[in-house]
């Protein structure tokens, strides 16, 4: 019985913790300087180290002004050295949408990891949620941009 408990304890301790900052939260592939020969996998702490940007806005899913923080699209492009014109964004449920890379550089969008200072769980549309600054630019307030505002983001593929 003692050996069984030791083995069970070892197995349980070796499992990754849900929401652990060192779990892979984003996989990036395609035409970037950092993904020439393989994909890039980032933990939450590695991803958040790229940039610290905020957007305070209402969204179709948040009627009150909400403060989102994360990595700006422009900073991510610079970090990656992306050469593509489009990027496929893929959610945990495999929903996929294609964004023009210009959205990342020109609209002020961020890859939000926090809402009002708190990490976003999967239940709260995390770990990463593409947020456009809807209040700051009325031209972003449309169905096309809503569809690009993917939550539970798990992967980006630049093409």
Secondary structure, DSSP 8 states (H G I E B T S, - for coil): -HHHHHHHHHHHHHS--TT-TTSEEEEEEESSGGGSSS-EEEEHHHHHTT--EEEEEEETTEEEEEEEEEEEHHHHHHHHT---SEEEEEETT--EEEEEHHHHHHS--EEEEEETTEE--GGGT-S-EEE--GGG-GGG-SHHHHHH---SEEEEEE-
